[in-house]
Amino acid sequence: MNQERFAKSPDLSLVIELELQIVSVDDRDLAPMAADVLHAMRHEHIPGTLTAATTRSMIELSTGFCEDHAEALTRLRAIRDALVRRAAGLDLRLCGGGTHPFQDWIQQRIHDTCRFSHLHELYAQLAKQFTIFGQHVHVGCPGPDESLELLHGLSRFMPHLIALSASSPFSQGTDTAFDSSRLNAVFGFPLSGRAPFVLHWEDYERYFGKMSRTGVVRSMNDFKWDVRPNPEFGTVEVRALDTPLTVEKAAALAGYIQCLARWLRRERPFVLREDDYLLYTFNRFEACRFGLDANYIDPGTGERHTLREQILHSINLLESHAMELGAEDALALLRDTVLRTGNDASWVRAAFDRCADLPDVVDELSLMWAGSPA
């Protein structure tokens, strides 16, 4: 890997990727029908792509490069509508959410490709436990050094993004007491967590070379970091988010990330340093466990606030950048809906309180994803 292989991409452009649950109409459990859904979609003209994911009950959509929040939302809605229509013809439904509330990971089947078979061979049953569902957001960068600077700047905001996107309180039929239990599964992988603190691409190449010579990694995809450079796309890829329950929230989160990226690039509000990561694991855990009500310790000042307060403060700082990017509606959704009424994890718990039955919760999740809230 060398600097010339860092692809060109439109600066501050967005790519949104969403991993979705495929569920059976009959029992609302995960259904290993990804190949059937992909086959049914082969003649649909959608503004993006669909691919298989780790296990056969998952499917991943991608918008391709978008200029702004509005374009991303338009594409997501078009892809969602086509998927929902084709899935219904197979007696299937689709859901957002970072975990399926009651699926049994032991029953999951790995998708039959070289890459996923290698993951299963390497990680054994841990690969099946990776039947979890996340949102990835790519932000275009003008060059490799800029991607590393943006990576470390965005790392400060991983707790904010985890809390805003958290949608996985239930796992294996149990309320885990975490707003994002999905990330507990990610923690099990040896190459998860944070990227090494390097600011120049030559240093990153040396790091990658050392890791690849050990045989631990084959490609950039082997790193499960919360944020990572993606030379193939010419982007920084944010990976810590749970899949939201609606495409509207997915687009809003991407718009927020785009505004953060512009603010970090244009204003350079703080000096990047290794010590910023001293509190990274603590702040990340708090966000997973308590969501918007988590404690957040500012790595620069040491001051302690709730994440809800910190997110609102960040949104206020981003107002002018949102105007330039056309992302005012994205920030408004996060400020006026998520911060006031709660994240998706709170919605899932409220649905269970109403239904007292997890299969019925999956029905409501399916309606939410289809654009018809229960």
C-alpha positions as CSV (number, residue, x, y, z in Angstrom):
1,M,0.0,0.0,0.0
2,N,1.4,3.4,-1.0
3,Q,0.3,7.0,-1.2
4,E,-0.5,6.7,-4.9
5,R,-3.2,4.1,-4.0
6,F,-5.1,6.5,-1.8
7,A,-8.0,7.1,-4.2
8,K,-9.3,10.5,-5.3
9,S,-12.8,11.4,-3.9
10,P,-14.9,14.5,-3.8
11,D,-13.9,16.5,-0.7
12,L,-16.4,16.1,2.2
13,S,-18.6,13.9,0.0
14,L,-20.6,11.2,1.8
15,V,-21.1,7.4,1.4
16,I,-23.6,5.7,3.7
17,E,-23.6,2.0,4.3
18,L,-26.3,0.2,6.3
19,E,-26.4,-3.4,7.5
20,L,-30.0,-4.6,7.6
21,Q,-31.8,-7.4,9.3
22,I,-33.8,-9.9,7.2
23,V,-36.6,-11.3,9.2
24,S,-39.3,-13.9,8.6
25,V,-43.0,-12.7,8.5
26,D,-44.0,-15.9,10.3
27,D,-41.8,-16.0,13.4
28,R,-40.0,-12.6,13.1
29,D,-36.7,-14.3,13.7
30,L,-33.7,-13.7,11.4
31,A,-34.1,-15.5,8.1
32,P,-31.0,-16.8,6.1
33,M,-32.4,-15.4,2.8
34,A,-29.8,-12.7,1.7
35,A,-29.2,-14.5,-1.6
36,D,-32.9,-14.6,-2.4
37,V,-33.3,-10.9,-1.6
38,L,-30.3,-10.0,-3.8
39,H,-31.7,-12.2,-6.6
40,A,-35.1,-10.5,-6.3
41,M,-33.4,-7.1,-6.5
42,R,-31.4,-7.8,-9.6
43,H,-33.7,-5.9,-12.0
44,E,-34.3,-3.0,-9.7
45,H,-32.7,0.3,-10.8
46,I,-31.6,1.7,-7.5
47,P,-29.2,4.7,-6.7
48,G,-26.7,2.6,-5.0
49,T,-25.6,-1.0,-4.4
50,L,-26.5,-4.1,-2.4
51,T,-24.1,-6.8,-1.1
52,A,-24.1,-9.8,1.1
53,A,-22.7,-9.4,4.7
54,T,-21.1,-11.8,7.1
55,T,-24.1,-14.1,7.8
56,R,-26.9,-15.1,5.5
57,S,-29.6,-13.1,7.4
58,M,-27.9,-9.8,6.7
59,I,-27.7,-7.5,3.7
60,E,-25.8,-4.3,3.2
61,L,-26.8,-1.3,1.2
62,S,-24.6,1.6,0.0
63,T,-25.6,4.9,-1.4
64,G,-22.5,5.5,-3.3
65,F,-20.9,9.0,-3.2
66,C,-23.4,11.8,-2.3
67,E,-22.8,15.5,-2.2
68,D,-25.0,16.3,0.8
69,H,-27.6,15.2,3.3
70,A,-30.5,15.7,0.9
71,E,-29.0,13.5,-1.8
72,A,-28.2,10.8,0.7
73,L,-31.7,10.8,2.1
74,T,-33.3,10.7,-1.4
75,R,-31.1,7.7,-2.3
76,L,-31.7,5.9,1.0
77,R,-35.5,6.2,0.6
78,A,-35.4,4.9,-3.0
79,I,-33.3,1.9,-2.0
80,R,-35.4,1.2,1.1
81,D,-38.7,1.3,-0.9
82,A,-37.4,-1.2,-3.5
83,L,-36.0,-3.5,-0.8
84,V,-39.2,-3.5,1.2
85,R,-41.3,-4.2,-1.8
86,R,-39.1,-7.1,-3.0
87,A,-38.8,-8.6,0.5
88,A,-42.5,-8.6,0.9
89,G,-42.8,-10.8,-2.2
90,L,-40.6,-13.3,-0.4
91,D,-42.6,-13.2,2.9
92,L,-39.8,-11.3,4.4
93,R,-39.4,-8.0,6.2
94,L,-36.4,-5.7,6.8
95,C,-35.4,-4.0,10.1
96,G,-33.0,-1.4,11.3
97,G,-31.5,-1.7,14.8
98,G,-28.0,-2.8,15.9
99,T,-29.1,-6.2,17.1
100,H,-32.0,-8.5,16.5
101,P,-33.8,-8.7,19.8
102,F,-33.9,-12.5,20.2
103,Q,-32.0,-14.3,17.5
104,D,-29.7,-17.2,18.5
105,W,-26.3,-16.5,17.1
106,I,-25.4,-20.2,17.2
107,Q,-28.0,-20.8,14.5
108,Q,-26.6,-18.3,12.1
109,R,-24.8,-19.4,8.9
110,I,-21.8,-17.7,7.4
111,H,-22.2,-16.3,3.9
112,D,-20.3,-18.6,1.4
113,T,-17.6,-16.3,0.1
114,C,-13.8,-16.5,0.4
115,R,-13.6,-13.5,2.6
116,F,-16.4,-14.6,5.1
117,S,-15.2,-18.2,5.1
118,H,-11.7,-16.8,6.1
119,L,-13.3,-14.8,8.9
120,H,-15.1,-17.9,10.1
121,E,-11.9,-20.0,10.0
122,L,-9.9,-17.3,11.9
123,Y,-12.5,-16.2,14.4
124,A,-14.6,-19.4,14.8
125,Q,-17.9,-18.8,16.6
126,L,-17.0,-15.1,17.1
127,A,-17.8,-14.6,13.4
128,K,-21.3,-15.8,14.0
129,Q,-21.7,-13.5,17.0
130,F,-20.9,-10.8,14.5
131,T,-24.5,-11.0,13.3
132,I,-24.9,-7.4,14.3
133,F,-25.9,-4.4,12.3
134,G,-24.1,-1.1,11.9
135,Q,-24.0,2.1,9.9
136,H,-20.8,3.2,8.2
137,V,-20.3,6.7,7.0
138,H,-17.5,7.6,4.6
139,V,-16.3,11.2,4.3
140,G,-14.2,12.2,1.2
141,C,-10.7,13.5,1.8
142,P,-8.3,15.4,-0.5
143,G,-5.4,13.2,0.4
144,P,-3.9,10.6,2.8
145,D,-2.4,12.9,5.4
146,E,-5.7,14.8,5.6
147,S,-7.5,11.5,6.2
148,L,-5.4,10.8,9.2
149,E,-5.9,14.2,10.7
150,L,-9.7,13.9,10.2
151,L,-9.7,10.4,11.7
152,H,-8.1,11.6,14.9
153,G,-10.3,14.7,15.1
154,L,-13.5,12.7,14.6
155,S,-12.4,10.2,17.3
156,R,-13.3,12.7,20.0
157,F,-16.9,12.5,18.8
158,M,-17.3,8.7,18.8
159,P,-19.2,8.8,22.1
160,H,-21.5,11.4,20.7
161,L,-22.2,9.2,17.6
162,I,-22.6,6.0,19.7
163,A,-25.2,7.7,21.9
164,L,-27.1,9.2,19.1
165,S,-27.3,6.0,17.0
166,A,-27.6,3.5,19.8
167,S,-30.4,1.0,18.9
168,S,-29.4,-2.3,20.4
169,P,-30.6,-2.7,24.0
170,F,-31.8,-6.3,23.5
171,S,-29.6,-9.3,22.6
172,Q,-30.3,-13.0,22.7
173,G,-33.8,-12.2,24.2
174,T,-32.5,-10.1,27.1
175,D,-32.4,-6.4,27.9
176,T,-28.6,-6.0,28.3
177,A,-28.9,-2.6,30.1
178,F,-26.7,-1.2,27.4
179,D,-28.1,1.3,24.9
180,S,-25.6,-0.2,22.3
181,S,-25.0,-3.8,23.1
182,R,-23.8,-4.3,19.5
183,L,-20.4,-2.7,20.2
184,N,-19.8,-5.4,23.0
185,A,-19.6,-7.9,20.2
186,V,-17.2,-5.7,18.2
187,F,-15.0,-5.4,21.3
188,G,-14.3,-9.1,21.1
189,F,-12.3,-8.7,17.9
190,P,-8.5,-8.3,18.5
191,L,-8.3,-5.4,16.0
192,S,-11.2,-3.3,17.3
193,G,-11.1,0.0,19.2
194,R,-9.0,2.9,18.1
195,A,-6.4,3.5,15.3
196,P,-2.8,4.2,16.2
197,F,-1.8,7.8,16.6
198,V,0.0,8.7,13.4
199,L,-0.5,11.8,11.4
200,H,1.6,11.1,8.2
201,W,0.8,8.5,5.6
202,E,4.3,7.2,5.5
203,D,4.1,6.3,9.2
204,Y,0.8,4.7,8.6
205,E,2.3,2.6,5.7
206,R,5.1,1.5,8.0
207,Y,2.5,0.4,10.7
208,F,0.4,-1.5,8.1
209,G,3.6,-3.1,6.7
210,K,4.5,-4.4,10.2
211,M,1.1,-5.7,10.8
212,S,0.8,-7.4,7.4
213,R,4.2,-9.1,7.8
214,T,3.0,-10.8,10.9
215,G,0.1,-12.3,9.0
216,V,-2.4,-10.7,11.4
217,V,-3.9,-8.5,8.7
218,R,-4.4,-9.0,5.0
219,S,-6.1,-5.8,4.1
220,M,-7.6,-2.6,5.6
221,N,-10.9,-4.5,6.1
222,D,-9.3,-6.5,8.9
223,F,-9.1,-3.5,11.1
224,K,-12.4,-3.1,13.1
225,W,-11.5,0.3,14.4
226,D,-14.3,2.8,15.2
227,V,-12.8,5.1,12.6
228,R,-10.3,4.1,9.9
229,P,-8.8,5.4,6.7
230,N,-10.2,3.8,3.6
231,P,-7.6,4.1,0.8
232,E,-9.8,2.3,-1.7
233,F,-12.5,5.0,-1.5
234,G,-10.2,7.9,-0.6
235,T,-12.2,8.5,2.6
236,V,-12.3,8.3,6.4
237,E,-14.8,5.7,7.4
238,V,-16.8,6.0,10.7
239,R,-17.9,2.6,11.8
240,A,-19.1,2.9,15.5
241,L,-22.8,3.6,14.8
242,D,-25.6,1.1,15.2
243,T,-28.0,0.9,12.3
244,P,-30.8,3.4,13.0
245,L,-34.4,2.4,12.9
246,T,-35.2,4.8,10.0
247,V,-33.4,6.1,6.9
248,E,-34.2,9.6,8.0
249,K,-32.1,9.2,11.1
250,A,-29.3,7.4,9.2
251,A,-29.1,10.4,6.8
252,A,-29.2,12.9,9.7
253,L,-26.3,11.1,11.4
254,A,-24.3,11.3,8.2
255,G,-25.1,15.0,7.8
256,Y,-23.9,15.6,11.4
257,I,-20.6,13.7,10.6
258,Q,-20.1,15.8,7.4
259,C,-20.6,19.0,9.4
260,L,-18.1,17.8,12.1
261,A,-15.6,17.0,9.3
262,R,-16.0,20.5,7.7
263,W,-15.6,22.2,11.2
264,L,-12.5,20.2,12.0
265,R,-10.9,20.8,8.6
266,R,-11.7,24.5,8.4
267,E,-11.4,25.7,12.1
268,R,-8.9,23.2,13.5
269,P,-10.5,23.7,17.0
270,F,-7.9,21.7,18.9
271,V,-4.4,20.3,18.6
272,L,-4.3,16.6,17.9
273,R,-2.3,14.6,20.4
274,E,-1.9,11.0,21.7
275,D,-3.2,12.1,25.1
276,D,-6.6,12.6,23.6
277,Y,-7.0,8.9,23.8
278,L,-6.4,8.5,27.5
279,L,-10.1,8.8,28.1
280,Y,-11.2,7.2,24.9
281,T,-12.2,3.8,26.3
282,F,-14.0,5.3,29.3
283,N,-16.0,7.7,27.2
284,R,-16.8,5.0,24.7
285,F,-18.0,2.6,27.4
286,E,-20.2,5.2,29.0
287,A,-21.8,6.0,25.7
288,C,-22.6,2.3,25.0
289,R,-23.9,1.7,28.5
290,F,-25.9,4.9,29.2
291,G,-26.5,6.5,25.8
292,L,-27.4,10.2,25.9
293,D,-27.3,10.3,29.7
294,A,-23.7,9.0,29.8
295,N,-20.9,11.0,31.5
296,Y,-18.4,12.5,29.0
297,I,-15.0,13.7,30.1
298,D,-13.5,16.3,27.8
299,P,-10.0,15.0,26.8
300,G,-8.7,18.6,26.6
301,T,-10.1,20.2,29.7
302,G,-11.0,17.2,31.9
303,E,-14.4,18.7,32.5
304,R,-17.3,16.3,33.0
305,H,-20.7,16.7,31.2
306,T,-23.5,14.5,30.0
307,L,-23.3,13.5,26.4
308,R,-26.7,15.1,25.8
309,E,-25.1,18.5,26.8
310,Q,-22.0,17.9,24.7
311,I,-24.0,16.9,21.6
312,L,-26.2,20.0,21.9
313,H,-23.0,22.1,22.3
314,S,-21.5,20.6,19.2
315,I,-24.6,21.1,17.2
316,N,-24.6,24.8,18.1
317,L,-20.9,25.0,17.0
318,L,-21.8,23.5,13.6
319,E,-24.7,25.8,12.6
320,S,-22.8,27.8,10.0
321,H,-21.2,24.7,8.5
322,A,-24.7,23.1,8.3
323,M,-25.9,26.1,6.3
324,E,-22.9,25.8,3.9
325,L,-23.5,22.1,3.5
326,G,-27.3,22.1,3.4
327,A,-27.5,20.0,6.5
328,E,-29.8,22.2,8.6
329,D,-32.6,19.5,8.6
330,A,-30.1,16.8,9.7
331,L,-29.0,18.8,12.8
332,A,-32.6,19.8,13.5
333,L,-33.7,16.1,13.6
334,L,-31.0,15.2,16.0
335,R,-31.6,18.3,18.2
336,D,-35.4,18.4,18.2
337,T,-36.2,14.7,18.1
338,V,-33.3,12.5,19.4
339,L,-32.0,14.8,22.2
340,R,-35.6,15.7,23.4
341,T,-37.3,12.3,23.1
342,G,-34.5,9.8,23.3
343,N,-32.4,7.6,21.0
344,D,-33.6,4.5,19.2
345,A,-32.6,2.3,22.2
346,S,-35.2,4.1,24.3
347,W,-37.8,3.6,21.5
348,V,-37.1,-0.1,21.4
349,R,-37.5,-0.4,25.2
350,A,-40.7,1.6,25.1
351,A,-42.0,-0.7,22.4
352,F,-41.3,-3.7,24.6
353,D,-43.1,-2.1,27.5
354,R,-46.1,-1.7,25.2
355,C,-46.0,-5.2,23.7
356,A,-44.3,-7.3,26.4
357,D,-43.3,-9.6,23.5
358,L,-40.1,-9.4,21.5
359,P,-41.6,-10.8,18.2
360,D,-44.2,-8.0,18.4
361,V,-41.3,-5.5,18.9
362,V,-39.8,-6.8,15.6
363,D,-43.1,-6.2,13.9
364,E,-42.9,-2.5,15.0
365,L,-39.3,-2.3,14.0
366,S,-40.3,-3.5,10.5
367,L,-43.0,-0.9,10.2
368,M,-40.5,1.8,11.3
369,W,-38.0,0.8,8.7
370,A,-40.7,0.6,6.0
371,G,-41.6,4.3,6.8
372,S,-44.9,3.5,8.5
373,P,-44.3,4.0,12.3
374,A,-46.3,1.9,14.6
